Structures are given as C-alpha cells and as structure tokens.
C-alpha cells in the first residue's frame, strides 16, 4: 500500500514531460487534416463545393476549385502524417504549419463573408 501511495504522489507532484504537453496541444491536428482531405475530395468531385463559406477565403486567393481541392488534400495528408508518424519536432511543425495557415485563411474568409453580409443588410435597410 505504501508503494502505491508513493507512486501516486510521485505522479501527481511531478509535471508531465514537455513533449507530452506539446503532443496534447496538437491532438486535433489529425482530425482537422482528415476534414481537409474529405473537403478536398468533395471539391474534386463537385467543384461547386468550393464556393461554400468555409472555402471562401482560399477562393479569394485562388479562384480555381481544383487547385484548392489538391491543396486541401495535400495539407490534410501532411497534417495527418505529422500526427501519426515518428519524426523530429521541427519536422512536425513544418508539416503542421501549412494547415494552420490554411485555417487562418479560412477564418478570414468566413469573417469577411459575415461582414459583407451584415454590410449588405445595412445598405438594404438604409435604402428602404
């Protein structure tokens, strides 16, 4: 019983290694990568899918649905590989960075669409 108590106290009192904290922060990377792969595949089969709100940011930068589809698939595969394969932390960050940039561009696109929608409603209400 004393051994078990000492072991529990040691686990509770010592912080987890930095690598475990780092891996925990990037846990959703593979899931988001899988979502990007599915979205890219959907755009490949139906290019009109690139015009949905979450892809409006990339469509502002590159108005080619097939290029966006390939980009989504490549970024998704890189993110899944970064999460599942054993590699150095620098390589992992290099593989995850494009996904984070794409998420930022998507956020800007969705925010921009919302702002444009609100602006158009104000203009319509002020002209009435």
N, C-alpha and C positions, 0 to 999 in steps of 0.2 A: 504494500500500500504506500509506503514511503517513497519507493522508486517512482511509482505512478504520480504521486503528488509533486515530486521534484521535477519530473519530466513535464508535467503540465505547467508548472511555474516557469520553467525554462522557456517553453514555447510562448507563453503569454508575455513574459517580460522581454524577450528578445524580438526586435523588429524583423519583419521578413526581409530577405535579401533584396537589394535594389533591382536585380534582374526580374524577380517575381512581380514586383510592383510595376515595372516597365511593361512586362508582358500582359499584365492585367489591364493596363490602360489601353492597350491596343487589341483587346479581345474582340471588339465588334468589327475589326478591320476585315476579317474573312467573310463575315456575313454581309457587310456592305459591298465587298468585292463580288460576292455571289449575286447580289442585287444588280450590280453594274453589268455583270455578264448576262443576266436574264434580260435586262433592259436593252443591252446592245443587240442581243439575238432578236428581240421583238422588233427593233428598228430595222434590222436586216431583212426580216420577213415582211414588215409593213412600214415602209419609210415614213408614212404619215404619223406614226407614233412618235417621231422626233419633235413634233410640234406640241406635245403636251407640256404643261407648265414646268415640270422639273428639268426638262431639257431646253428650256427657253434660253438659259444662259449660254450653254455651248452653241446653240443655234445662232445667237447674236454674233459669236466669234467666227463660226464656220458654218455657213448655211448649206452644208452638204450632209444629208441624213446618213448616207452610207459611211462617210468618213467619221461621223460621230459614233455610229454603231461599232465600227472597228476600234475606235479609241476607247469606248466603254468596255469592250471585251478585253482589250489589251491591259487597260488599267485594272480591271477586275481580276484578271489572271495574275498580274503582278502582286496585287494585294493578297490574294489567297496564297500564293507561293510564299510571300513574306511571312505569313502567319504560320503556315504548316511546315515549311522546310527549315532545316537547321542551318543557320548562317550567322555571320557576324552582325553585330548591332548596326554598324554603319551601312552594310548592305541592306538590312531590313528597312532602315529609314529611307534609303534611296529607292526602294521598291514601293514604299508606302506614300512617299511624298507626292507622286502624280495623282493618287487617289484623293489626297487631302486638297490639292489644288483644284481638282475637278469638283469636289464637294463645295468649295468656296465659290467657284464659278456658277454652280447650280443654285446656291443660296442667293447669290447676287441676281441671277435671272428670275428666281421666284419673287424676291423682294421687289425687283424692278417691275415685274408684271403686276404685283399688288399695288404698287404706287401708281402705275399707269392706269389701272382700273379705277382707283379712287379719284385720280385726276379727271378721268373722262366722266365719272359720275358727277363731280363738282361742276364741270363745264356744262353738262346737260341740265343740271338743276338750276344753274345760274342763268342759262339761256331761256328757261321756261317762264 
